[in-house]
């Protein structure tokens, strides 16, 4: 593949907002990848790697689930669907609590421990930043 062709594909990726493109021609296979730029009106944000749920121990038996990324908080998988969790619900480790949309990707936020949801700290559709408290969960007694 010629350099001019690669440049043409790179410009096309930029124009269409693609982060990856693979082109196969006969025996030749070329994969182009680029970092996606996230822009807000005034600030540029990037997600920390890895995007793991941050849990901060609170008053002994409670944990705070905080947002690992910047994005939009959604309490349910779809607009008219039932919320993943409600106050008073028992949750198991690995259970989905919510999703945060970032860069057109839906990132599931899961429970790191078994417990009971005692507080939902943000509203559906709210923009959250890295470290924003999403839930308070009371640990199950051992």
N, C-alpha and C positions, 0 to 999 in steps of 0.2 A: 504494500500500500504506500502511496506517495505521501510526502509530508503535507502537500497542499490539500489532499483529501482529509488527512487527520485534522488539519486546522479548520477545514470546512465543517467537519463533524463537531469539533469542539465549539465553534461558534453557534451551531445549531443547538447543541446542548444548553449553552448559555441562554440563547434566545427563548427556548422552551422551558427553561428552569429544571432541566434534568440533572441528576447527580451521577448517573451511570448510563453507559451505552456500550453495547457489544456488537461488533460488525464482523461477519464471516464472509470471506470471498475465497472460494476454492480451498486451498490448504492454509490460507492466512486467516488468523483470528486476532482481532484487536479489541481490547477492552479499555474504554476511557472512563475515568472517574474524576469527580471534582467535589470539593467541599461545598455544601449548600450555604448560602449567606442568608441569615435571618435578619430582617430589618423591621424595626418599629419606627414610629414617626421620628423619634429622637435618639433611640438607643439601639444597639445591636447586641443581641443576647446569644450565647451558645450554651448548650446543655453540657453539664459536667459528665465526664466519663468515669466509671460506668454510672448509668442512671439508676441507682439503687434507692429504695425507699429508706429515708433516714428516720430512725426511731430514737427518741431521746427519753430516757427514763424520767418520770416525774415522781410524785409523792408515793414512792414505793410500789403500789399496785397499778399505776396508770402509765401508759406510754402515749407519746405524741407522734402521730404520723405526719411527716412534713413532706412537702413537694420536692422531688429531686430535680425538677426542671421548671422552666418558664413555659406557661401555656394557658389554655382555657380548661377549667375544671368542669367535668360532666359527671353527674351523679348516676346517670342511667346510660345504657347502651344506645338508646334512640330517644327522640323527642317525646314520644307518648308511651315509652316503656316504663316499667317499674324500676325504681332506684335499686342499685346494687345492694346497698345497705341502708338501714334506718336506725335512729336512736333506739337502743334497747336490743338490737339484733346481736345474736351470738355469731362470732366469726371464727373461722379456722385458719391456721397458718396457710398461706398461699391463695386464700380466697380473694377475689377481686373486690376492692372497695369502691373504686371510681376509675375514670380514665381522664388523662390530661392530653389535650390535643396540642401538639407542637409541630410546626412545619408540616401541616396536613397529615401527620401521623398520630394515631390514637395509641397512647402509652398507658397500659394497664398498671394501676397502683394496687399492690396486693398486701394483705396482712402478713406481718412477719411473726406474729404470735397468735395463739388462741386467746379469745377474750370477748368482751361485750362493748359495743359502741356506746359511749356515754355522751359524745358531742360531735356534731358535724360543724366544723368551724367556718366553712365557706359556702357560698350559694351557687347553685347550678348556673353555669355560663360565666362565672366570675373568672377574670384573668388572675392567675397566681404566679408568684415569683419563686425562685429557688429558696427553699426554707420556709415557705408559708405553711402554717399549721393547717392541716386538712381535717384530721380526726383526732379524738381522744378515745383511747381504748383501755378499758379496765382489764388487766390480766386475769385469767382464770386461776383460781386457787389451786395450788399443786396438791 
